[in-house]
Amino acid sequence: MQIDSGVPIPKRTGRGKWQQLSDQMNIGDSVLLTTKEANTFRAALNSLGFKCVIRTEDKDAGLVRIWKSEQKNGDAA
């Protein structure tokens, strides 16, 4: 294995699907996702500076609803 030094890190070229979903949502909007997807989306919202609310919708199917609630600083988006 070769170790390389001085190779610049390229800039990100786009936004992931969860960031794109967040961009399409207004405060108070919700989506129905699997528990695994909701956890990933929650992390994306958190990294984008938003709070969210998650509630179980269909426990047997493993579905939860997640709402984009507000920006962390308390301002509406």
C-alpha positions in Angstrom: 0.0 0.0 0.0 1.4 3.4 -1.0 0.9 6.5 1.2 0.5 9.7 -0.8 1.2 13.2 0.6 0.1 16.6 -0.8 -3.0 15.3 -2.6 -5.7 18.0 -2.3 -9.1 17.0 -1.0 -11.7 17.8 -3.8 -14.7 20.0 -3.0 -18.0 18.3 -2.6 -19.8 18.3 -5.9 -23.4 18.0 -4.8 -25.9 17.5 -2.1 -27.1 14.0 -0.9 -30.6 12.8 -1.2 -31.5 13.7 2.4 -30.2 17.3 2.0 -32.2 17.6 -1.2 -35.3 16.3 0.6 -34.8 18.9 3.4 -34.4 21.6 0.8 -37.9 20.7 -0.6 -39.6 20.7 2.8 -41.0 23.7 4.7 -41.1 23.9 8.5 -44.0 21.6 9.6 -43.8 19.3 6.6 -43.4 15.6 7.3 -42.4 12.4 5.4 -43.1 8.8 6.2 -39.9 6.7 6.3 -38.6 3.4 7.6 -36.9 3.7 11.0 -33.5 3.4 9.5 -34.2 6.1 6.9 -35.6 8.4 9.5 -32.5 8.1 11.6 -30.4 9.0 8.6 -32.7 11.9 7.7 -32.7 13.1 11.4 -28.9 13.2 11.3 -29.0 15.1 8.0 -31.5 17.7 9.4 -29.3 18.0 12.5 -26.2 18.7 10.4 -28.1 21.3 8.4 -29.1 23.1 11.6 -32.7 21.9 11.9 -34.7 20.3 14.7 -37.1 17.5 14.0 -39.9 15.4 15.6 -40.2 11.7 15.0 -43.3 9.6 15.8 -44.0 5.9 15.2 -46.8 5.6 12.5 -46.9 1.8 11.9 -44.9 -0.2 14.4 -45.4 -3.5 12.7 -44.2 -2.2 9.3 -41.3 -0.2 11.0 -42.6 3.1 9.7 -42.1 6.5 11.4 -43.1 10.0 10.4 -40.5 12.8 10.7 -41.4 16.5 10.8 -38.9 19.3 10.0 -39.7 21.5 13.0 -37.4 24.5 13.2 -33.9 25.8 12.9 -31.7 25.2 15.9 -31.3 28.9 16.6 -35.1 29.1 16.9 -35.8 30.9 13.6 -38.2 29.6 11.0 -36.5 28.6 7.7 
